[in-house]
């Protein structure tokens, strides 16, 4: 996996930057990288969304604290918006207080037609290799913005209604002249944020936002064979669409669960295969043997052929991980290492000396060995 870029580097700020510095830097980068200013530039669009993700984390004191202490791993289980699948205009709407409705570079905000869909949320969960082998169900608790029951998402005090925005006359957009009136630029109304209506008497429960934070618990079914970085989508568990006066409610967004596979003490994953190591003795390597070896689900028999050398890869079919679609299991790959004893009894030494003589090789204990000659020099 490619290394994940630091959020501070993404926003071009120091780790000690204040909230206001982070906000200013994000606004500058977002205006520069907006897709309307860089048509057809996929890299700029990707950077634009990465900046939004970084700003969402660093502008939240609690999430920033967790990120500073633990990195991205500290954000697991805390929901954030799925900016990678979000449109640029949705991002601008989310942070309208920063941009004031202006896109800046001459781009024109595209008018929405029909009900607006709610935003997607994204969080991560960690699973073990045992979970990958068998599949697992996890309960995930998170917080999202839900429609306020008191005002039904309108944001107005019960018994009152939003009024037409006096700045844009209810159109949601305003025209601004540039270069001495030579051209006009259409931008989102800074007063109503493009809604065309404003709330005069705000709902006391949601303070005019139309939505309130609520905790949700959902069950996530992790299928056998899932891989690091894969996404499980739970439809309709993202944020509900924000109510718009005179329009039907749009569909809620989705919840995207990112999978992180924890490191295992004994096994490493290679696709659908598992890799582990096993020490064997010289006698087992030379003569061959059949031994029992631990797997993720019990034990299996490992056949060691005669003449096995150090680093030989032996395979046990069907004891790896299941393929996500077919369910067929990969192999358990065992890397052999020959164990050399550090202490020998006299009988073992005698047998090894005899083996060395048969092979015609010198050892430190050979009668005419190099070591013997060196010791003789010192004694002389």
Order of alpha helices (4+ residues) and beta strands (2+ residues): alpha-alpha-alpha-alpha-beta-alpha-alpha-beta-alpha-beta-beta-beta-beta-beta-beta-beta-beta-beta-beta-alpha-beta-beta-beta-beta-alpha-alpha
